[in-house]
Amino acid sequence: MAQLLDRLAAAGLISDRGAVDELVAADVSAGELLNLGPRTLLAHYRTDAARELAVAIATSATPFAFAPAKADEAVVFVLIVAPRSAAKYHLKTLAALSRLLGTPEVVDALAKATSAEEVVELITQKDVVIRPELTVHDLMSREVHSVSPEALLSEALQLMVRHRRRGMPVLGDNGEVLGMITEQEVLQHFLPQVIGSATPREGDQPAIEDVEVRYVMQRSVMCLSEDQLISDVLGTMLTERVSQFPVVREGKLVGFLSRTDIIVKLLRHSIYK
């Protein structure tokens, strides 16, 4: 146990060796170390004493003397420490290692390892990949096209066609999102006029009234923050039937996320291979 903490401290991964030591010692004395099967013990903490997420593994040819009665045959001990801000990564690391160490063959191989290199090689061979969840920041478009509320509806339509967007945000003078203009608003305004127009003479165009965007834009707009999880956004897209969102930081527009952005970028980067 002490050797694990020594290595974490020597690597600069923990700022307060004594604080982490106290956390582990308290669980050991109370018999509250977690067991992943009868031969594997686990201790994991989110603490201000951790500079970054770190995993340390100790193995033994004989059962650990500090093992609680419920796991008195434990020969593998895993310690995970992480900053309080790394909750998402901490949980994903915990889940990945729990799956790995729940396999008896892996535990047997770890118990027989005679060096740190062997332990690392074994885990590498098992292809343990801990992926952080994708956020809006990972997939959003940073090249954002927008219009002012004083722009004409026809101008907004031309921008949408040119940039292949089904909608775009309407911004105020300070970059704040005032609303959205989408294909739906364009059609709702222009289509009745087109249908109701008299058949023009050859060479003529029907007279279609153009208006400023502010008169037809959506004023109730759902915006996203950069740190929101894509999994949550997908759920919102499906339940609320919304396909595109402005992305804001401190009230200012910084990006745009559409259903197309998500599909294209997931395929391009093969994230789920």
C-alpha positions in Angstrom: 0.0 0.0 0.0 2.7 2.4 1.0 4.6 1.7 -2.2 1.6 2.6 -4.3 1.3 6.0 -2.6 5.0 6.5 -2.8 4.9 6.1 -6.6 1.9 8.4 -7.0 3.7 11.1 -5.0 7.0 10.6 -6.8 5.2 11.0 -10.2 3.6 14.2 -9.0 0.1 12.9 -9.3 -0.9 13.7 -5.8 -0.2 16.9 -3.9 -0.8 15.6 -0.4 0.4 12.1 0.2 -0.8 12.2 3.8 -4.4 13.1 2.9 -4.6 10.1 0.5 -2.9 7.9 3.0 -5.6 8.8 5.6 -8.4 8.0 3.1 -7.0 4.5 2.4 -6.2 3.8 6.0 -9.7 4.7 7.1 -11.3 2.3 4.7 -8.8 -0.5 5.6 -9.4 -0.1 9.3 -13.2 -0.1 8.8 -13.1 -3.1 6.5 -14.8 -1.0 3.7 -12.5 -1.7 0.8 -14.6 -2.7 -2.2 -14.1 -6.2 -3.6 -14.5 -7.1 -7.3 -14.8 -10.8 -6.7 -13.0 -12.7 -3.9 -9.5 -11.9 -5.2 -9.5 -8.2 -6.1 -9.8 -5.1 -3.8 -10.6 -1.6 -5.0 -10.3 1.8 -3.3 -11.3 4.9 -5.2 -11.4 8.5 -4.2 -12.1 12.0 -5.6 -10.0 14.4 -3.5 -8.4 17.8 -3.7 -5.1 15.9 -2.9 -5.1 14.5 -6.5 -3.6 16.6 -9.3 -5.1 14.4 -12.0 -6.7 11.0 -12.4 -4.3 8.2 -11.7 -4.6 4.4 -11.3 -2.1 2.3 -9.3 -2.2 -1.5 -9.1 -0.5 -3.7 -6.6 -0.3 -7.5 -6.9 0.8 -10.2 -4.5 1.6 -14.0 -4.7 -0.2 -14.4 -1.3 -3.4 -12.7 0.0 -2.9 -9.2 1.3 -2.7 -8.9 5.1 -5.0 -5.8 5.1 -7.8 -7.5 3.1 -11.2 -7.6 4.9 -12.8 -10.9 5.9 -15.2 -10.8 2.9 -12.2 -10.8 0.5 -9.5 -12.6 2.5 -8.1 -14.2 -0.7 -7.4 -10.9 -2.4 -4.2 -10.7 -4.4 -4.8 -7.7 -6.5 -5.4 -4.2 -5.2 -6.4 -1.2 -7.3 -6.2 2.4 -6.2 -7.9 5.2 -8.2 -7.5 8.8 -7.2 -8.9 11.8 -9.1 -9.6 15.5 -8.6 -13.1 16.4 -7.6 -13.6 18.0 -11.0 -13.0 14.7 -12.8 -16.2 13.0 -11.8 -17.0 11.9 -15.4 -13.6 10.4 -16.1 -13.4 8.8 -12.6 -16.6 6.9 -13.1 -15.7 5.7 -16.6 -12.3 4.6 -15.4 -13.9 2.7 -12.5 -16.4 1.0 -14.8 -13.7 -0.1 -17.3 -11.4 -1.5 -14.6 -14.4 -3.2 -12.9 -15.1 -5.0 -16.2 -11.5 -6.0 -16.6 -10.9 -7.2 -13.1 -14.1 -9.1 -12.9 -12.5 -11.7 -15.2 -10.8 -14.5 -13.2 -8.2 -15.1 -15.9 -7.0 -11.5 -15.7 -6.8 -11.6 -12.0 -4.7 -14.8 -12.1 -2.4 -13.3 -14.7 -1.9 -10.1 -12.6 -1.2 -12.1 -9.5 1.6 -13.9 -11.3 3.2 -10.7 -12.7 6.7 -10.1 -11.3 7.1 -6.5 -12.6 5.3 -3.3 -13.3 6.0 -3.8 -17.0 4.2 -7.1 -17.0 1.2 -5.5 -15.4 1.1 -2.7 -17.9 1.6 -5.2 -20.8 -1.3 -7.4 -19.6 -3.7 -4.4 -19.4 -2.6 -3.1 -22.8 -3.2 -6.5 -24.3 -6.8 -6.5 -23.0 -7.3 -3.2 -24.9 -8.8 -1.3 -22.0 -10.0 2.0 -23.6 -11.5 4.7 -21.4 -13.3 7.2 -23.6 -14.6 10.4 -22.1 -18.1 11.2 -23.2 -18.4 13.5 -26.2 -19.5 17.0 -25.5 -21.1 19.7 -27.6 -17.6 21.4 -27.8 -16.3 18.3 -29.6 -18.8 18.3 -32.4 -20.2 21.8 -32.8 -19.5 23.9 -35.9 -17.4 26.9 -35.0 -18.0 28.6 -38.4 -21.3 30.2 -37.5 -23.5 32.0 -40.0 -26.1 34.3 -38.5 -28.4 37.2 -39.4 -29.5 40.4 -37.7 -33.2 40.9 -36.8 -33.3 43.7 -39.4 -32.1 41.4 -42.3 -34.7 40.6 -44.9 -36.2 37.1 -44.9 -35.0 36.6 -48.5 -31.4 37.4 -47.4 -31.7 34.8 -44.6 -33.0 32.3 -47.1 -30.1 32.9 -49.5 -27.6 32.4 -46.6 -29.2 29.1 -45.7 -29.1 27.9 -49.2 -25.5 29.0 -49.7 -24.2 27.4 -46.5 -26.6 24.4 -46.7 -28.2 25.2 -43.3 -31.8 24.5 -42.4 -31.7 27.4 -40.0 -29.5 30.0 -38.4 -29.5 32.1 -35.3 -30.6 35.7 -35.2 -28.1 37.9 -33.2 -28.3 41.2 -31.4 -25.7 43.9 -31.4 -23.7 42.2 -28.6 -23.7 38.7 -30.1 -26.6 37.5 -27.9 -29.1 35.1 -29.4 -32.4 36.7 -30.0 -34.1 33.9 -32.0 -33.8 31.5 -34.8 -34.9 31.6 -38.4 -35.5 28.3 -40.1 -36.9 26.8 -43.3 -40.3 26.6 -41.5 -40.6 30.3 -40.9 -39.5 31.0 -44.5 -42.1 28.7 -45.9 -44.9 29.8 -43.6 -44.3 33.4 -44.9 -43.7 32.9 -48.6 -45.7 29.9 -49.5 -49.2 31.4 -49.0 -48.1 34.4 -51.2 -46.8 32.1 -53.9 -50.0 30.0 -53.9 -52.2 33.0 -53.8 -50.4 34.9 -56.6 -52.1 35.3 -59.9 -50.5 33.4 -62.8 -47.8 35.8 -64.1 -47.4 36.7 -67.7 -44.3 35.2 -69.4 -41.2 36.9 -68.2 -42.8 38.4 -65.1 -42.2 37.3 -61.5 -45.0 37.2 -58.9 -44.8 40.1 -56.4 -43.8 38.6 -53.1 -43.7 40.8 -50.0 -40.4 40.6 -48.2 -40.2 41.3 -44.5 -37.5 41.7 -41.8 -36.4 38.5 -40.0 -37.6 39.9 -36.6 -41.2 39.6 -37.6 -41.2 35.9 -38.4 -38.3 34.4 -36.4 -38.7 32.0 -33.5 -38.2 33.9 -30.3 -38.2 30.9 -27.9 -34.9 29.2 -28.6 -33.2 26.3 -26.8 -29.4 27.0 -26.5 -26.7 24.7 -25.5 -23.5 25.2 -23.5 -20.2 23.7 -24.7 -19.8 21.2 -21.9 -23.2 19.5 -22.3 -22.9 15.8 -23.2 -23.8 14.7 -26.7 -25.8 11.8 -25.3 -28.1 14.3 -23.5 -28.4 16.5 -26.6 -29.4 13.5 -28.7 -32.1 12.7 -26.2 -33.4 16.2 -26.4 -33.4 16.1 -30.2 -35.5 12.9 -30.2 -38.0 13.9 -27.4 -38.4 17.6 -28.4 -38.0 17.1 -32.1 -35.4 19.9 -32.4 -32.7 19.4 -35.0 -30.4 22.4 -34.4 -29.1 24.5 -31.6 -27.1 27.7 -31.1 -24.2 27.1 -28.6 -23.5 30.0 -26.2 -20.8 30.9 -23.7 -21.7 33.7 -21.2 -24.7 34.6 -23.3 -22.7 35.0 -26.5 -22.9 32.8 -29.6 -19.7 30.6 -30.0 -21.0 27.7 -32.2 -23.8 25.9 -33.8 -24.8 22.2 -33.5 -27.2 20.4 -35.9 -28.2 16.8 -36.3 -26.2 16.8 -39.5 -23.0 18.0 -37.7 -23.3 15.1 -35.3 -23.8 12.5 -37.9 -21.1 13.7 -40.3 -18.5 14.2 -37.6 -19.2 10.8 -35.9 -18.7 9.1 -39.2 -15.7 11.1 -40.2 -13.8 10.4 -37.0 -15.1 6.8 -36.6 -15.6 7.5 -32.9 -17.6 4.3 -32.3 -15.4 1.8 -34.1 
